[in-house]
Amino acid sequence: MNSEIPEICEKEFEKIVHNEMKGVACIDFFAEWCMPCLMMSPILEDLAQNMKKHIQFAKVNISECSSLAEKFGVSSIPTFIVFKNGKEVDRIVGQQPADIIEEKLMGLCG
């Protein structure tokens, strides 16, 4: 999958979620076989491009890194978990319109 958003697992997860320079991180829990995940991918790419100064984006492939999905109780995909200063502050589950996701994320950047 060609993407500007890095695909991560445990090692990189901590670095991104606890990044002091960008206090907000949005982690996309997905699978390559998940049609709603594939449909959300270009939306997330656009958001990542437009919001890169404020939010760090990353993806966790639950087929390859199931331990993080288990740790955060991800039982449905796509699930976007938003962290602020290392703590989960919001969770968006399922396919959502770009404006809804953007509004939620912008509200956490202030």
N, C-alpha and C positions, 0 to 999 in steps of 0.2 A: 504494500500500500504506500503510494507516494504521498508524503505529508510533510508539512512544515511543523506539525505538532509531534514532539518526540514520543516514542512508545517506550514506556518504562516498566520496571518491576521494583522489588523491594529496595534495592540499593539506591536507585535514583529517586525513588519516591520521597524519602526523607529529605533529600537535598532540595527538592522542588517545593514540598509542602512547608518546609521551615526556612525558605529563602527570605532573608531579612530585607533584600532590596525590593522585592515585590511581595507584599504581605498577603496577597490574595492568589490562590491557585485553584484552577478548575481541572479536575481529573475526570476524564471520560472513561468509564468502565464499559467495554464493548467486546464484541466477538466478530470475526470476519464473516461468519456464517449468518449473522443477524441482519435481516433486511432493514428494520428500522435504524439500526446502528449505521448501516451503509448510507441510508437516506439522510441521516443527521451529520455525517462526516463533512460534506461541503459547507454546511451551515456553521459548524464548529470551526472549520478552517477560516471562514470569513470573519467570525467573531475574534478568533485568535489574532488575525492580521490587524483588525481594527482596534483591538484592545491590548495589544502587546506591551504598551507602556505601563499598563495598570495591573494586568493579570497574567500569570504564567499558566499556560495550558499544557497538559500532557494526557496521554492515553495509556490505559492498562488493558491489555488483551487478556480477558479472563480465562481463555483456553490455555494460555502460556504462563499466566501468573495468577493462578486461582487463590493463592494464599492471601493476597490483598483483598480480593473480592470477598473471601470468607471473613477476614478481619473486620471489614466494614459492613458486613451483612448485605452485600449486594445480591439480591435474588432475582432481579429483573433487569434486563438491559434494553436500551442504553440507560445507564445511570450516570449522572454528572454530580460529583460531590465537590462542593466548594469549601475550601479551607481559608481561614483568615488567621494569620499569625499562628499557624500550626494546628488550629482547632476547626473541626467541622462546623460550618455555620449555615449551610443550606444543602439541599439535595433535590435534584430535578430528575424525575424518573419518567422514562418513555419519550416518545417522539413529541417535541414541542416546537411551536413557531419560534423563529429567530428573535423576534421582538420581545417575546416573553423571557427568553433566556438572557438576552442583552439587558433588559430592564432589571432583572434580579441581580446580575453581575455588577452592573453600574451602581446599584444601590449599596453594594458592599465595598465599593472602592473608596468611599468618602471617609 
